[in-house]
Amino acid sequence: MPTDQMKTCSKCASTKSVEEFYRQKDAADGRKSWCKSCDNARDGAAKTSRAARNLVYNRALRILAERHRNEFDAIRAEIAASVEAQYAISQASSPHTVES
């Protein structure tokens, strides 16, 4: 497509040179339907939206991980106390205990 041709952006409806449109192989004229400035604005908005969504998701994930870590620590402490109690009972009733 010659560079002196013009094309109308389907987003902002302004007529610009075809050089103001990104290439797209599968398009009939070989260019995207949105001009570069509209395309970049859309990509910037999507990036901002994606960043905000990821921020919320990561915060929730950290809170959930902390909650599970606290639950796991409580269970581990309970098991350790149970094992210590069982060990103490077995030591007290063991015939191999040496008394002074």
MODELLER restraints for C-alpha pairs under 7 A, 6 or more apart:
rsr = mdl.restraints
at = mdl.atoms
rsr.add(forms.Gaussian(group=physical.xy_distance, feature=features.Distance(at['CA:3:A'], at['CA:17:A']), mean=6.97, stdev=0.5))
rsr.add(forms.Gaussian(group=physical.xy_distance, feature=features.Distance(at['CA:3:A'], at['CA:18:A']), mean=6.23, stdev=0.5))
rsr.add(forms.Gaussian(group=physical.xy_distance, feature=features.Distance(at['CA:3:A'], at['CA:19:A']), mean=6.40, stdev=0.5))
rsr.add(forms.Gaussian(group=physical.xy_distance, feature=features.Distance(at['CA:4:A'], at['CA:17:A']), mean=6.66, stdev=0.5))
rsr.add(forms.Gaussian(group=physical.xy_distance, feature=features.Distance(at['CA:5:A'], at['CA:17:A']), mean=5.99, stdev=0.5))
rsr.add(forms.Gaussian(group=physical.xy_distance, feature=features.Distance(at['CA:5:A'], at['CA:18:A']), mean=6.05, stdev=0.5))
rsr.add(forms.Gaussian(group=physical.xy_distance, feature=features.Distance(at['CA:6:A'], at['CA:15:A']), mean=6.42, stdev=0.5))
rsr.add(forms.Gaussian(group=physical.xy_distance, feature=features.Distance(at['CA:6:A'], at['CA:16:A']), mean=5.41, stdev=0.5))
rsr.add(forms.Gaussian(group=physical.xy_distance, feature=features.Distance(at['CA:6:A'], at['CA:17:A']), mean=4.43, stdev=0.5))
rsr.add(forms.Gaussian(group=physical.xy_distance, feature=features.Distance(at['CA:6:A'], at['CA:18:A']), mean=5.47, stdev=0.5))
rsr.add(forms.Gaussian(group=physical.xy_distance, feature=features.Distance(at['CA:7:A'], at['CA:15:A']), mean=5.46, stdev=0.5))
rsr.add(forms.Gaussian(group=physical.xy_distance, feature=features.Distance(at['CA:7:A'], at['CA:16:A']), mean=5.51, stdev=0.5))
rsr.add(forms.Gaussian(group=physical.xy_distance, feature=features.Distance(at['CA:7:A'], at['CA:17:A']), mean=6.08, stdev=0.5))
rsr.add(forms.Gaussian(group=physical.xy_distance, feature=features.Distance(at['CA:7:A'], at['CA:18:A']), mean=5.73, stdev=0.5))
rsr.add(forms.Gaussian(group=physical.xy_distance, feature=features.Distance(at['CA:8:A'], at['CA:14:A']), mean=5.49, stdev=0.5))
rsr.add(forms.Gaussian(group=physical.xy_distance, feature=features.Distance(at['CA:8:A'], at['CA:15:A']), mean=4.16, stdev=0.5))
rsr.add(forms.Gaussian(group=physical.xy_distance, feature=features.Distance(at['CA:8:A'], at['CA:16:A']), mean=6.19, stdev=0.5))
rsr.add(forms.Gaussian(group=physical.xy_distance, feature=features.Distance(at['CA:9:A'], at['CA:15:A']), mean=6.35, stdev=0.5))
rsr.add(forms.Gaussian(group=physical.xy_distance, feature=features.Distance(at['CA:9:A'], at['CA:33:A']), mean=5.85, stdev=0.5))
rsr.add(forms.Gaussian(group=physical.xy_distance, feature=features.Distance(at['CA:9:A'], at['CA:34:A']), mean=4.90, stdev=0.5))
rsr.add(forms.Gaussian(group=physical.xy_distance, feature=features.Distance(at['CA:9:A'], at['CA:35:A']), mean=5.44, stdev=0.5))
rsr.add(forms.Gaussian(group=physical.xy_distance, feature=features.Distance(at['CA:10:A'], at['CA:33:A']), mean=5.75, stdev=0.5))
rsr.add(forms.Gaussian(group=physical.xy_distance, feature=features.Distance(at['CA:10:A'], at['CA:34:A']), mean=5.62, stdev=0.5))
rsr.add(forms.Gaussian(group=physical.xy_distance, feature=features.Distance(at['CA:11:A'], at['CA:34:A']), mean=5.78, stdev=0.5))
rsr.add(forms.Gaussian(group=physical.xy_distance, feature=features.Distance(at['CA:11:A'], at['CA:38:A']), mean=6.85, stdev=0.5))
rsr.add(forms.Gaussian(group=physical.xy_distance, feature=features.Distance(at['CA:20:A'], at['CA:35:A']), mean=5.71, stdev=0.5))
rsr.add(forms.Gaussian(group=physical.xy_distance, feature=features.Distance(at['CA:20:A'], at['CA:36:A']), mean=5.69, stdev=0.5))
rsr.add(forms.Gaussian(group=physical.xy_distance, feature=features.Distance(at['CA:21:A'], at['CA:31:A']), mean=5.91, stdev=0.5))
rsr.add(forms.Gaussian(group=physical.xy_distance, feature=features.Distance(at['CA:21:A'], at['CA:32:A']), mean=5.96, stdev=0.5))
rsr.add(forms.Gaussian(group=physical.xy_distance, feature=features.Distance(at['CA:21:A'], at['CA:34:A']), mean=6.65, stdev=0.5))
rsr.add(forms.Gaussian(group=physical.xy_distance, feature=features.Distance(at['CA:21:A'], at['CA:35:A']), mean=4.56, stdev=0.5))
rsr.add(forms.Gaussian(group=physical.xy_distance, feature=features.Distance(at['CA:21:A'], at['CA:36:A']), mean=5.19, stdev=0.5))
rsr.add(forms.Gaussian(group=physical.xy_distance, feature=features.Distance(at['CA:22:A'], at['CA:31:A']), mean=5.65, stdev=0.5))
rsr.add(forms.Gaussian(group=physical.xy_distance, feature=features.Distance(at['CA:22:A'], at['CA:32:A']), mean=5.62, stdev=0.5))
rsr.add(forms.Gaussian(group=physical.xy_distance, feature=features.Distance(at['CA:22:A'], at['CA:36:A']), mean=6.16, stdev=0.5))
rsr.add(forms.Gaussian(group=physical.xy_distance, feature=features.Distance(at['CA:23:A'], at['CA:30:A']), mean=5.77, stdev=0.5))
rsr.add(forms.Gaussian(group=physical.xy_distance, feature=features.Distance(at['CA:23:A'], at['CA:31:A']), mean=4.32, stdev=0.5))
rsr.add(forms.Gaussian(group=physical.xy_distance, feature=features.Distance(at['CA:23:A'], at['CA:32:A']), mean=6.01, stdev=0.5))
rsr.add(forms.Gaussian(group=physical.xy_distance, feature=features.Distance(at['CA:24:A'], at['CA:30:A']), mean=5.10, stdev=0.5))
rsr.add(forms.Gaussian(group=physical.xy_distance, feature=features.Distance(at['CA:24:A'], at['CA:31:A']), mean=4.79, stdev=0.5))
rsr.add(forms.Gaussian(group=physical.xy_distance, feature=features.Distance(at['CA:24:A'], at['CA:32:A']), mean=5.50, stdev=0.5))
rsr.add(forms.Gaussian(group=physical.xy_distance, feature=features.Distance(at['CA:91:A'], at['CA:97:A']), mean=6.92, stdev=0.5))
